């Protein structure tokens, strides 16, 4: 929010400077009053989104096995392809986990041996024709179940001891590989750090963040007053704080259907897809503002909005009197589009008319 206030302050200051220059170039004096000349110009109503440059897709890489980080193969900023090695995890089981795994293998081996003996006896009786089909099916089922339990126990022990295991359906190894092609944005662990695996009941330790830096977008928030004026496909001009001279354009591709509250303000998330820009190197995390032109008019009569008085739903300005000693003449006008600094004059004034600009009131 602080960044937003700073950005808004910069815009107001810049607008103020523009207004001062406008007044100087179009001001004069009549009957002792400072005046501003009605001139033709452009008025653009803008909506402002405050946010940052971020990757369109960013993922956290996690391990499926527990242990400690043995080797980190990458540095921040490295580009990787799908399948490239990122980390090697060294299994670090507790004595209890290792003992339990070995005991499970021994138990499963005993069960399998007993099932094997029963199977051999049943096969002999079956060949002699003196064993019921139901008994043979039971013996065959028991040895298959025992074989599955023994394989499962051996795989679990291998995973705990070596960190890798290969089965007919899948292979689990201690080398963590890149799931997507992209750039390493963060390294969240160092060599020797413990790693909690990703399972169905725990989130696991994030090792690194990867993102495709070729698909950067602007992600920000817009006030509820302006969100109703926006729609997907509208053009946006992106102003980046770290690159004040950069010209970056984009188009809105996502507007959140649900609001969120931040420091008492109701805001909506907006995402802008950036168009290719020449000689501009963007980085994830740059603070930025998106200016979206909602409405605009060109070649219309324009005066500074500070010269207009609004009362009882009507707008009026002061014009110099014909006689030098007479008071200024109040003239009712009809205003049009406003950008907060300048306002369109739809009716009531003509080009080159003079409008009185009174000095600001002193606060005592």
C-alpha positions in Angstrom: 0.0 0.0 0.0 2.9 2.3 0.8 4.3 1.7 -2.7 0.9 2.6 -4.1 0.7 5.9 -2.1 4.2 6.7 -3.3 3.3 5.9 -6.9 0.1 8.0 -6.7 2.1 10.8 -5.2 4.5 10.8 -8.1 1.6 10.9 -10.5 0.0 13.8 -8.7 3.3 15.7 -8.6 3.8 15.0 -12.3 0.3 16.2 -13.0 0.8 19.3 -10.9 3.9 20.2 -12.9 2.0 19.7 -16.1 -0.8 21.9 -14.9 1.7 24.7 -13.8 3.3 24.6 -17.2 -0.2 24.6 -18.8 -1.1 27.7 -16.8 2.1 29.6 -17.6 1.8 29.0 -21.3 -1.9 30.0 -21.4 -2.2 32.5 -18.6 -2.4 36.3 -18.8 -4.0 39.1 -16.8 -7.3 40.9 -17.3 -8.7 43.6 -14.9 -6.0 42.7 -12.5 -7.0 39.0 -12.4 -4.8 36.1 -13.6 -6.5 34.3 -16.4 -6.2 31.1 -18.4 -7.0 30.7 -22.1 -9.5 28.1 -23.2 -7.6 25.9 -25.6 -8.1 22.6 -27.5 -6.4 19.5 -26.2 -6.9 15.9 -25.2 -8.4 14.4 -22.1 -7.8 10.8 -21.1 -9.6 9.1 -18.2 -7.3 6.4 -16.7 -7.6 3.6 -14.2 -4.5 2.9 -12.2 -3.4 -0.6 -11.2 -0.5 -1.0 -8.6 1.6 -4.1 -8.5 4.7 -5.8 -9.8 6.2 -7.7 -12.7 5.9 -11.4 -12.0 6.3 -14.7 -13.9 3.0 -16.0 -15.4 3.8 -19.5 -14.0 6.1 -20.1 -11.0 6.4 -23.5 -9.3 8.1 -24.7 -6.1 10.2 -27.9 -6.5 9.9 -30.4 -3.7 11.3 -33.8 -2.8 9.5 -37.1 -2.6 12.0 -38.6 -0.2 13.3 -37.4 3.2 16.9 -36.8 4.1 19.4 -34.0 3.8 20.7 -32.0 0.9 23.9 -33.6 -0.3 24.5 -31.6 -3.5 23.0 -28.5 -5.2 23.7 -28.5 -8.9 22.4 -25.0 -9.7 22.8 -21.4 -8.8 20.3 -18.5 -8.9 19.7 -17.3 -12.4 20.7 -20.6 -14.1 18.5 -21.8 -16.9 17.4 -25.4 -16.8 15.4 -27.8 -19.0 12.9 -30.4 -18.1 14.7 -33.3 -16.5 17.9 -31.4 -15.6 19.3 -32.4 -12.1 18.8 -29.8 -9.4 19.6 -31.5 -6.1 20.8 -34.8 -4.7 19.1 -35.9 -1.5 21.0 -38.1 0.9 18.7 -40.4 3.0 19.0 -39.8 6.7 16.7 -42.2 8.4 16.4 -42.3 12.2 17.6 -45.6 13.9 14.0 -46.5 14.6 12.9 -46.1 11.0 15.8 -48.1 9.7 15.3 -50.9 12.3 11.6 -51.1 11.6 12.2 -51.3 7.8 14.6 -54.2 8.3 12.3 -56.0 10.6 9.5 -55.7 8.1 11.6 -57.3 5.5 12.4 -60.2 7.8 8.8 -60.7 8.7 7.7 -60.5 5.0 10.4 -63.0 4.1 9.2 -65.5 6.7 5.6 -65.1 5.5 6.7 -65.7 1.9 8.7 -68.8 2.9 5.7 -70.3 4.6 3.5 -69.5 1.7 6.0 -71.1 -0.7 6.1 -74.3 1.3 2.3 -74.5 1.3 2.2 -73.7 -2.4 4.7 -76.5 -3.2 2.7 -79.1 -1.2 -0.5 -77.9 -2.8 1.1 -78.2 -6.3 2.1 -81.8 -5.5 -1.4 -82.8 -4.4 -2.9 -81.0 -7.3 -0.8 -83.0 -9.8 -1.9 -86.2 -8.0 -5.5 -85.1 -8.4 -6.4 -85.2 -4.7 -6.6 -81.4 -4.0 -9.8 -79.5 -4.3 -9.8 -76.5 -6.7 -10.8 -74.2 -3.9 -7.7 -75.2 -1.8 -5.4 -74.7 -4.7 -6.8 -71.2 -5.4 -6.3 -70.3 -1.8 -2.6 -71.5 -1.8 -2.0 -69.6 -5.1 -3.5 -66.4 -3.7 -1.5 -66.6 -0.4 1.9 -66.9 -2.2 1.0 -64.0 -4.5 0.1 -61.8 -1.6 3.2 -62.8 0.3 5.4 -61.9 -2.7 3.8 -58.4 -3.0 4.4 -57.8 0.7 8.0 -58.9 0.4 8.6 -56.7 -2.6 7.0 -53.7 -0.9 9.2 -54.2 2.2 12.4 -54.5 0.2 11.5 -51.3 -1.8 10.8 -49.4 1.4 14.1 -50.5 2.9 16.0 -49.5 -0.3 14.3 -46.1 -0.3 15.3 -45.5 3.3 18.9 -46.7 2.9 19.8 -45.5 -0.6 17.2 -43.0 -1.5 16.3 -44.7 -4.8 14.2 -47.5 -5.9 12.9 -48.8 -9.2 9.8 -50.8 -9.8 7.9 -51.9 -12.8 5.5 -49.0 -12.6 7.8 -46.1 -11.5 11.3 -45.1 -10.4 12.1 -43.0 -7.4 15.6 -41.6 -7.0 17.5 -39.3 -4.8 18.2 -36.8 -7.6 15.6 -34.1 -7.8 15.1 -33.0 -11.4 13.5 -29.9 -13.0 9.8 -30.5 -13.7 9.7 -27.6 -16.2 12.1 -25.6 -18.3 12.8 -22.2 -16.9 15.1 -20.1 -14.7 16.1 -20.7 -11.1 14.6 -17.8 -9.2 15.5 -18.9 -5.6 17.5 -21.5 -3.8 15.6 -22.2 -0.6 17.9 -24.8 0.9 21.7 -25.3 1.2 23.9 -28.3 1.5 23.2 -30.1 4.8 19.7 -28.8 5.3 17.1 -31.4 6.2 14.3 -32.2 3.7 10.8 -33.2 4.5 9.1 -35.2 1.7 6.0 -34.2 -0.2 3.2 -36.6 0.8 -0.6 -36.7 0.9 -0.6 -35.4 4.4 2.2 -32.8 4.5 3.3 -30.0 2.2 7.0 -30.9 2.2 10.1 -28.7 2.0 10.4 -26.3 -0.9 13.8 -26.6 -2.4 13.8 -24.0 -5.2 11.4 -21.9 -7.3 11.4 -22.2 -11.1 9.7 -19.9 -13.7 9.7 -19.2 -17.4 11.1 -15.7 -17.6 9.9 -15.4 -21.2 6.3 -15.2 -20.0 6.4 -12.3 -17.5 3.2 -10.5 -16.7 2.1 -7.6 -14.6 0.1 -8.6 -11.6 -1.5 -5.8 -9.5 -4.7 -4.5 -7.9 -7.2 -1.8 -9.0 -9.7 0.0 -6.8 -13.3 -1.0 -6.9 -14.3 2.4 -8.3 -12.4 1.6 -11.5 -12.8 -2.1 -11.9 -16.3 -1.7 -13.5 -14.7 0.3 -16.3 -12.3 -2.4 -17.3 -12.6 -5.4 -19.5 -10.3 -8.1 -20.9 -8.4 -7.0 -24.0 -7.9 -3.4 -23.0 -4.5 -1.8 -23.6 -2.3 -0.8 -20.7 0.9 1.2 -20.4 3.3 -0.2 -17.8 5.5 2.2 -15.8 8.3 0.4 -14.0 9.9 2.2 -11.1 13.4 0.8 -11.8 13.2 1.6 -15.5 11.6 5.0 -15.8 12.5 5.4 -19.5 11.3 1.9 -20.5 8.3 1.7 -22.8 6.3 -1.4 -22.0 2.8 -2.1 -23.2 0.4 -4.9 -22.5 -3.2 -6.1 -22.6 -5.5 -7.1 -19.7 -6.2 -10.8 -19.8 -7.6 -11.5 -16.4 -9.8 -9.6 -13.9 -10.6 -11.3 -10.6 -14.3 -11.8 -10.0 -13.8 -11.5 -6.3 -12.5 -8.6 -4.3 -10.0 -8.5 -1.4 -9.5 -6.0 1.4 -6.2 -4.4 2.1 -5.9 -1.7 4.8 -9.6 -0.8 4.6 -9.7 -0.5 0.7 -11.6 -2.9 -1.5 -9.4 -4.0 -4.4 -9.6 -6.4 -7.3 -6.6 -8.4 -8.8 -5.8 -7.6 -12.4 -3.3 -9.3 -14.7 -1.8 -7.8 -17.8 0.0 -9.8 -20.5 3.2 -7.9 -21.6 3.9 -7.3 -25.2 7.5 -7.8 -26.5 9.6 -4.7 -25.8 13.0 -3.8 -27.5 16.1 -3.2 -25.4 14.2 -3.7 -22.1 15.4 -6.4 -19.7 12.6 -7.2 -17.2 13.2 -9.0 -13.9 10.7 -10.7 -11.6 9.7 -8.5 -8.7 10.1 -5.0 -10.3 7.5 -2.6 -8.8 5.2 -1.2 -11.5 2.0 0.6 -12.2 -0.4 -0.1 -15.1 -2.2 2.9 -16.6 -5.3 1.8 -18.5 -7.1 4.3 -20.7 -10.8 4.0 -20.0 -12.1 6.8 -22.1 -10.4 9.5 -24.1 -11.3 12.5 -26.2 -9.1 14.5 -28.6 -9.3 18.0 -30.0 -11.9 19.2 -27.5 -12.0 22.5 -25.4 -10.0 22.0 -22.2 -9.4 24.0 -19.1 -7.8 23.1 -15.7 -10.4 21.5 -13.5 -9.3 23.7 -10.6 -10.9 26.7 -12.3 -14.4 25.1 -12.2 -16.8 25.5 -9.3 -19.3 22.8 -8.7 -22.4 23.6 -6.7 -25.9 22.2 -6.7 -25.1 19.8 -9.5 -24.0 22.7 -11.7 -20.6 23.8 -13.0 -19.5 27.4 -13.4 -16.4 29.5 -14.1 -15.6 33.2 -13.7 -14.9 35.4 -16.7 -13.3 38.9 -16.8 -15.8 41.8 -16.8 -15.9 44.1 -19.8 -15.3 47.1 -17.6 -12.1 47.2 -15.6 -13.8 48.1 -12.2 -16.7 45.6 -12.6 -16.6 42.3 -10.7 -15.9 39.0 -12.6 -18.8 37.5 -14.5 -20.0 34.1 -13.3 -20.7 31.8 -16.3 -22.4 28.4 -16.1 -20.9 25.7 -18.3 -21.4 22.1 -19.1 -18.4 19.8 -18.4 -17.5 16.5 -20.0 -14.7 14.1 -19.5 -12.1 14.7 -16.8 -8.7 13.2 -16.1 -8.5 14.7 -12.6 -6.3 17.6 -13.7 -8.0 19.0 -16.9 -11.7 18.9 -17.8 -13.5 19.0 -21.1 -15.8 22.0 -21.7 -18.8 20.7 -23.6 -20.9 23.9 -23.6 -20.6 27.5 -22.4 -17.1 28.6 -23.6 -15.4 29.1 -26.9 -11.8 28.6 -27.9 -9.5 31.5 -26.7 -12.0 32.7 -24.1 -10.3 33.9 -20.9 -11.2 32.2 -17.5 -10.2 33.8 -14.2 -7.8 31.8 -12.0 -8.1 33.0 -8.4 -5.2 32.5 -6.1 -5.5 29.7 -3.6 -6.9 30.6 -0.2 -4.5 30.8 2.6 -5.0 28.5 5.5 -4.5 30.3 8.8 
